[in-house]
Amino acid sequence: MALIISSIIRRVRNIIGDRKITHGTFNSTSGAGSAINTGLEICEHLQLQGTANSFATGTVSPYVNANFPRSGTAVPIVSSIGGNWFAYGR
């Protein structure tokens, strides 16, 4: 089964020096792996939070499947539910 994940960047802003924060939402249709484009050149942290009404028996809670720092254009995640994400980096 192919994973379809969509991700929307909601906001980008500078925080300290050259560091930025981005956040958005993601939707997923299976528990396989895919990636989120954070809009950052280098992603130093990505936090995922599933939406409360998405959890059901047999679902895969969202988690990041990568080491940091890394390119922010394709941060691998695994999830079978939708939710929100928060990232920072350069």
NORURMO-V140606 format. One record per pair of residues at least 6 apart in sequence whose C-alpha atoms are under 6 Angstrom apart, sorted by the first residue. I is the first residue (numbers start at 1). J is the second residue. Records with the same first field share a line. If there is no record, write none. Layout:
BEGIN
I = J ; J
END
This chain:
BEGIN
3 = 30 ; 32
4 = 28 ; 29
5 = 27 ; 28
6 = 26 ; 27
7 = 25 ; 26
8 = 24 ; 25
9 = 23 ; 24
10 = 23 ; 24
11 = 22 ; 23
12 = 21 ; 22
13 = 20 ; 21
14 = 20
18 = 90
19 = 89 ; 90
20 = 88 ; 89 ; 90
21 = 87 ; 88
22 = 86 ; 87
23 = 85 ; 86
24 = 84 ; 85
25 = 83 ; 84 ; 85
26 = 82 ; 83
27 = 82
28 = 80 ; 81 ; 82
29 = 80
30 = 80
31 = 60 ; 79 ; 80
32 = 78
33 = 77 ; 78
34 = 76 ; 77
35 = 74 ; 75 ; 76 ; 77
36 = 74 ; 75
37 = 73 ; 74
38 = 72 ; 73
40 = 72 ; 90
41 = 71 ; 72 ; 90
42 = 70 ; 71 ; 72 ; 89 ; 90
43 = 69 ; 70 ; 71 ; 72 ; 88 ; 89
44 = 68 ; 69 ; 88 ; 89
45 = 87 ; 88
46 = 86 ; 87
47 = 85 ; 86
48 = 84 ; 85
49 = 83 ; 84
50 = 82 ; 83
51 = 83
54 = 81
59 = 80
60 = 79 ; 80
61 = 79
62 = 78 ; 79
63 = 77 ; 78
64 = 77
65 = 76 ; 77
END
